[in-house]
Amino acid sequence: MPSRRAREDNVVLVELDKAVDLIGAHVIDATPSAGIAPSIALSYMIDGLKPVKIAEIKSRYFPHVSLVSNGIASQPKIELYKYESGGVKLVLISRNFAMEDGESSYLIAEKIYRFLVERNARNYYLLTGIRLTGSRGVYVASADPDGVREFVKAGAKILRSLDEVPADRLSSHLMHLYLKGTGRVWLLAAEVMPYFPDPAAAKELLELLSKVLKFEIDLTRLEEEIRRQKEIIEEFRRDYERMLQDKVKGDKEPHYIG
């Protein structure tokens, strides 16, 4: 069995800015989850805020697959971006795959954690999607009561109980490393429509984050996507109802033998 050092060597973090200043930065991680609302929110932040890529992680432990988006194939990747404006610093952890292997996920999470905390990026926010009540909203949980109050004042609901965190192994390990190391962890769980991509839930996450962390982001394009999706779902509903009506009508028609 390979030594821990040998296994760690299979996770490489490439720094693109050796002098990057992350003191006081808020780290935002979007775990793959139902409705992909966290991933939509993070991608929208990268497109809208135009952050600078500061590092990327490469590893043989990543899934051995090619991912296709808009007809373009790419390899699994993790990228770290920095946004800074008006005294606000954000670090965005972007990835296009889930990880469920415990040991390799921990090694990758530990590499990311060390890189960020050594540069004093000590605040960690995990975005996820859940299905609790079916009523729209974003829930917050944290060991920091002051931080919870800020999110509640901005419109979040308190997440009072949860059997398990709806996150993959990589995000779960990163959250626990931050919880043990800095204690400054917030879980933000958006109520989602689980069977479709949910841009409305992504918008709720972004509205809440921008209020509490005090950054500005234009949500116009996301609102247009929400409108388009509503039209598609409404059309799907009408087609489904029409299909059922045709089936009932067909069942009532007389059948003759001979």
One Martini backbone bead per residue (centre of mass of N, CA, C, O) as a GRO file, in nm:
protein
  258
    1MET     BB    1   0.096   0.035   0.024
    2PRO     BB    2   0.094   0.351  -0.002
    3SER     BB    3   0.205   0.616   0.123
    4ARG     BB    4   0.103   0.918   0.224
    5ARG     BB    5   0.309   1.076   0.056
    6ALA     BB    6   0.239   0.938  -0.211
    7ARG     BB    7  -0.059   1.024  -0.212
    8GLU     BB    8  -0.008   1.333  -0.198
    9ASP     BB    9   0.147   1.342  -0.479
   10ASN     BB   10  -0.147   1.302  -0.631
   11VAL     BB   11  -0.170   1.609  -0.526
   12VAL     BB   12  -0.189   1.914  -0.715
   13LEU     BB   13  -0.097   2.254  -0.649
   14VAL     BB   14  -0.137   2.537  -0.859
   15GLU     BB   15   0.014   2.838  -0.853
   16LEU     BB   16  -0.067   3.168  -1.005
   17ASP     BB   17  -0.020   3.340  -0.719
   18LYS     BB   18   0.221   3.383  -0.483
   19ALA     BB   19   0.100   3.688  -0.369
   20VAL     BB   20  -0.165   3.630  -0.258
   21ASP     BB   21  -0.442   3.797  -0.093
   22LEU     BB   22  -0.654   3.634   0.180
   23ILE     BB   23  -0.722   3.822   0.398
   24GLY     BB   24  -1.052   3.772   0.503
   25ALA     BB   25  -1.168   3.564   0.332
   26HIS     BB   26  -1.440   3.416   0.153
   27VAL     BB   27  -1.533   3.083   0.130
   28ILE     BB   28  -1.685   2.925  -0.163
   29ASP     BB   29  -1.880   2.624  -0.169
   30ALA     BB   30  -2.009   2.388  -0.420
   31THR     BB   31  -2.205   2.127  -0.394
   32PRO     BB   32  -2.318   1.854  -0.519
   33SER     BB   33  -2.678   1.869  -0.587
   34ALA     BB   34  -2.987   1.921  -0.579
   35GLY     BB   35  -3.061   2.126  -0.860
   36ILE     BB   36  -2.772   2.268  -0.891
   37ALA     BB   37  -2.769   2.552  -0.744
   38PRO     BB   38  -2.475   2.597  -0.646
   39SER     BB   39  -2.342   2.575  -0.930
   40ILE     BB   40  -2.498   2.805  -1.057
   41ALA     BB   41  -2.408   3.027  -0.861
   42LEU     BB   42  -2.101   3.003  -0.905
   43SER     BB   43  -2.094   3.042  -1.211
   44TYR     BB   44  -2.227   3.322  -1.201
   45MET     BB   45  -2.002   3.459  -1.040
   46ILE     BB   46  -1.777   3.414  -1.245
   47ASP     BB   47  -1.918   3.558  -1.484
   48GLY     BB   48  -1.994   3.836  -1.327
   49LEU     BB   49  -1.720   3.909  -1.149
   50LYS     BB   50  -1.442   3.832  -1.266
   51PRO     BB   51  -1.234   3.651  -1.148
   52VAL     BB   52  -0.924   3.528  -1.033
   53LYS     BB   53  -0.708   3.287  -1.098
   54ILE     BB   54  -0.496   3.117  -0.838
   55ALA     BB   55  -0.579   2.801  -0.871
   56GLU     BB   56  -0.505   2.444  -0.919
   57ILE     BB   57  -0.623   2.105  -0.924
   58LYS     BB   58  -0.445   1.794  -0.945
   59SER     BB   59  -0.554   1.442  -1.006
   60ARG     BB   60  -0.573   1.090  -1.012
   61TYR     BB   61  -0.850   1.089  -0.834
   62PHE     BB   62  -1.006   1.170  -1.043
   63PRO     BB   63  -1.227   1.116  -1.257
   64HIS     BB   64  -1.227   0.899  -1.554
   65VAL     BB   65  -1.346   1.156  -1.741
   66SER     BB   66  -1.550   1.317  -1.983
   67LEU     BB   67  -1.673   1.644  -2.013
   68VAL     BB   68  -1.976   1.792  -2.146
   69SER     BB   69  -1.999   2.141  -2.272
   70ASN     BB   70  -2.126   2.278  -2.536
   71GLY     BB   71  -1.954   2.047  -2.704
   72ILE     BB   72  -1.722   2.042  -2.480
   73ALA     BB   73  -1.443   1.881  -2.375
   74SER     BB   74  -1.347   1.781  -2.036
   75GLN     BB   75  -1.180   1.774  -1.743
   76PRO     BB   76  -1.150   1.729  -1.437
   77LYS     BB   77  -1.180   2.017  -1.202
   78ILE     BB   78  -1.003   2.253  -0.986
   79GLU     BB   79  -1.082   2.596  -0.897
   80LEU     BB   80  -0.941   2.910  -0.789
   81TYR     BB   81  -1.098   3.218  -0.694
   82LYS     BB   82  -1.059   3.582  -0.697
   83TYR     BB   83  -1.241   3.842  -0.524
   84GLU     BB   84  -1.218   4.214  -0.535
   85SER     BB   85  -1.428   4.464  -0.358
   86GLY     BB   86  -1.478   4.702  -0.132
   87GLY     BB   87  -1.324   4.502   0.089
   88VAL     BB   88  -1.399   4.236  -0.062
   89LYS     BB   89  -1.332   3.881  -0.019
   90LEU     BB   90  -1.325   3.607  -0.253
   91VAL     BB   91  -1.347   3.243  -0.265
   92LEU     BB   92  -1.378   3.019  -0.541
   93ILE     BB   93  -1.494   2.683  -0.571
   94SER     BB   94  -1.436   2.505  -0.868
   95ARG     BB   95  -1.640   2.233  -1.006
   96ASN     BB   96  -1.732   1.928  -1.231
   97PHE     BB   97  -1.757   1.724  -0.973
   98ALA     BB   98  -1.781   1.434  -0.784
   99MET     BB   99  -1.686   1.301  -0.448
  100GLU     BB  100  -1.680   0.965  -0.264
  101ASP     BB  101  -1.399   0.913  -0.182
  102GLY     BB  102  -1.258   0.931   0.119
  103GLU     BB  103  -0.942   0.951   0.101
  104SER     BB  104  -0.903   1.132  -0.153
  105SER     BB  105  -1.085   1.362  -0.057
  106TYR     BB  106  -0.914   1.438   0.188
  107LEU     BB  107  -0.650   1.515   0.043
  108ILE     BB  108  -0.777   1.745  -0.122
  109ALA     BB  109  -0.899   1.908   0.111
  110GLU     BB  110  -0.631   1.954   0.261
  111LYS     BB  111  -0.489   2.113   0.039
  112ILE     BB  112  -0.691   2.346   0.028
  113TYR     BB  113  -0.690   2.427   0.324
  114ARG     BB  114  -0.392   2.500   0.356
  115PHE     BB  115  -0.379   2.718   0.141
  116LEU     BB  116  -0.595   2.907   0.272
  117VAL     BB  117  -0.510   2.929   0.579
  118GLU     BB  118  -0.215   3.025   0.531
  119ARG     BB  119  -0.379   3.297   0.397
  120ASN     BB  120  -0.634   3.372   0.587
  121ALA     BB  121  -0.884   3.187   0.487
  122ARG     BB  122  -1.139   3.138   0.749
  123ASN     BB  123  -1.409   3.147   0.577
  124TYR     BB  124  -1.684   2.908   0.544
  125TYR     BB  125  -1.905   2.823   0.260
  126LEU     BB  126  -2.177   2.597   0.218
  127LEU     BB  127  -2.340   2.494  -0.071
  128THR     BB  128  -2.681   2.367  -0.095
  129GLY     BB  129  -2.933   2.113  -0.161
  130ILE     BB  130  -3.285   2.076  -0.064
  131ARG     BB  131  -3.569   1.871   0.070
  132LEU     BB  132  -3.824   1.960   0.301
  133THR     BB  133  -4.119   2.141   0.234
  134GLY     BB  134  -4.148   2.302  -0.063
  135SER     BB  135  -4.050   2.576   0.039
  136ARG     BB  136  -3.908   2.849  -0.019
  137GLY     BB  137  -3.555   2.882   0.064
  138VAL     BB  138  -3.296   2.953   0.314
  139TYR     BB  139  -3.071   2.773   0.509
  140VAL     BB  140  -2.906   2.796   0.836
  141ALA     BB  141  -2.579   2.686   0.969
  142SER     BB  142  -2.397   2.735   1.288
  143ALA     BB  143  -2.157   2.797   1.549
  144ASP     BB  144  -2.224   3.104   1.481
  145PRO     BB  145  -2.456   3.316   1.605
  146ASP     BB  146  -2.391   3.582   1.459
  147GLY     BB  147  -2.396   3.467   1.170
  148VAL     BB  148  -2.687   3.371   1.177
  149ARG     BB  149  -2.822   3.646   1.227
  150GLU     BB  150  -2.738   3.776   0.961
  151PHE     BB  151  -2.896   3.576   0.778
  152VAL     BB  152  -3.175   3.615   0.904
  153LYS     BB  153  -3.194   3.920   0.844
  154ALA     BB  154  -3.167   3.845   0.521
  155GLY     BB  155  -3.388   3.567   0.514
  156ALA     BB  156  -3.319   3.327   0.667
  157LYS     BB  157  -3.337   3.000   0.789
  158ILE     BB  158  -3.330   2.781   1.046
  159LEU     BB  159  -3.140   2.491   1.087
  160ARG     BB  160  -3.231   2.253   1.330
  161SER     BB  161  -3.222   1.982   1.147
  162LEU     BB  162  -2.991   1.706   1.040
  163ASP     BB  163  -2.886   1.402   0.956
  164GLU     BB  164  -2.729   1.511   0.690
  165VAL     BB  165  -2.507   1.640   0.483
  166PRO     BB  166  -2.566   1.764   0.153
  167ALA     BB  167  -2.271   1.612   0.058
  168ASP     BB  168  -1.986   1.543  -0.049
  169ARG     BB  169  -1.683   1.436   0.054
  170LEU     BB  170  -1.516   1.685  -0.008
  171SER     BB  171  -1.694   1.898   0.136
  172SER     BB  172  -1.710   1.757   0.409
  173HIS     BB  173  -1.407   1.769   0.473
  174LEU     BB  174  -1.370   2.075   0.447
  175MET     BB  175  -1.570   2.153   0.666
  176HIS     BB  176  -1.431   1.996   0.902
  177LEU     BB  177  -1.161   2.141   0.888
  178TYR     BB  178  -1.276   2.420   0.951
  179LEU     BB  179  -1.421   2.353   1.214
  180LYS     BB  180  -1.155   2.260   1.361
  181GLY     BB  181  -0.963   2.512   1.286
  182THR     BB  182  -1.175   2.788   1.297
  183GLY     BB  183  -1.510   2.770   1.327
  184ARG     BB  184  -1.584   2.913   1.031
  185VAL     BB  185  -1.905   2.796   0.956
  186TRP     BB  186  -2.141   2.774   0.675
  187LEU     BB  187  -2.467   2.655   0.606
  188LEU     BB  188  -2.630   2.667   0.279
  189ALA     BB  189  -2.975   2.575   0.220
  190ALA     BB  190  -3.160   2.515  -0.061
  191GLU     BB  191  -3.466   2.500  -0.177
  192VAL     BB  192  -3.558   2.247  -0.413
  193MET     BB  193  -3.600   2.129  -0.744
  194PRO     BB  194  -3.478   1.809  -0.807
  195TYR     BB  195  -3.558   1.746  -1.137
  196PHE     BB  196  -3.423   2.029  -1.189
  197PRO     BB  197  -3.280   2.290  -1.267
  198ASP     BB  198  -3.237   2.569  -1.008
  199PRO     BB  199  -3.227   2.907  -1.048
  200ALA     BB  200  -3.401   3.013  -0.813
  201ALA     BB  201  -3.221   2.900  -0.584
  202ALA     BB  202  -2.965   3.045  -0.676
  203LYS     BB  203  -3.076   3.332  -0.634
  204GLU     BB  204  -3.118   3.306  -0.328
  205LEU     BB  205  -2.822   3.263  -0.258
  206LEU     BB  206  -2.712   3.530  -0.383
  207GLU     BB  207  -2.882   3.730  -0.223
  208LEU     BB  208  -2.776   3.647   0.055
  209LEU     BB  209  -2.470   3.675   0.016
  210SER     BB  210  -2.465   3.975  -0.080
  211LYS     BB  211  -2.578   4.093   0.182
  212VAL     BB  212  -2.374   3.976   0.396
  213LEU     BB  213  -2.091   4.020   0.220
  214LYS     BB  214  -2.105   4.279   0.039
  215PHE     BB  215  -2.194   4.230  -0.272
  216GLU     BB  216  -2.223   4.283  -0.621
  217ILE     BB  217  -2.494   4.151  -0.839
  218ASP     BB  218  -2.621   4.074  -1.149
  219LEU     BB  219  -2.951   3.900  -1.204
  220THR     BB  220  -3.077   3.917  -1.491
  221ARG     BB  221  -2.995   3.650  -1.637
  222LEU     BB  222  -3.122   3.464  -1.424
  223GLU     BB  223  -3.414   3.567  -1.455
  224GLU     BB  224  -3.438   3.473  -1.749
  225GLU     BB  225  -3.396   3.172  -1.690
  226ILE     BB  226  -3.640   3.139  -1.505
  227ARG     BB  227  -3.852   3.213  -1.716
  228ARG     BB  228  -3.782   2.989  -1.922
  229GLN     BB  229  -3.832   2.751  -1.732
  230LYS     BB  230  -4.130   2.805  -1.675
  231GLU     BB  231  -4.219   2.764  -1.968
  232ILE     BB  232  -4.123   2.470  -1.996
  233ILE     BB  233  -4.288   2.350  -1.759
  234GLU     BB  234  -4.566   2.440  -1.862
  235GLU     BB  235  -4.551   2.282  -2.126
  236PHE     BB  236  -4.514   2.007  -1.998
  237ARG     BB  237  -4.783   2.010  -1.839
  238ARG     BB  238  -4.973   2.034  -2.083
  239ASP     BB  239  -4.881   1.778  -2.232
  240TYR     BB  240  -4.949   1.581  -2.003
  241GLU     BB  241  -5.252   1.646  -1.983
  242ARG     BB  242  -5.316   1.575  -2.279
  243MET     BB  243  -5.229   1.279  -2.261
  244LEU     BB  244  -5.435   1.196  -2.043
  245GLN     BB  245  -5.691   1.275  -2.196
  246ASP     BB  246  -5.641   1.085  -2.438
  247LYS     BB  247  -5.645   0.824  -2.272
  248VAL     BB  248  -5.929   0.849  -2.154
  249LYS     BB  249  -6.073   0.869  -2.426
  250GLY     BB  250  -5.973   0.592  -2.534
  251ASP     BB  251  -6.101   0.415  -2.300
  252LYS     BB  252  -6.411   0.505  -2.379
  253GLU     BB  253  -6.403   0.369  -2.629
  254PRO     BB  254  -6.541   0.147  -2.818
  255HIS     BB  255  -6.521  -0.214  -2.851
  256TYR     BB  256  -6.484  -0.451  -3.113
  257ILE     BB  257  -6.585  -0.776  -3.215
  258GLY     BB  258  -6.522  -0.876  -3.554
   0.00000   0.00000   0.00000
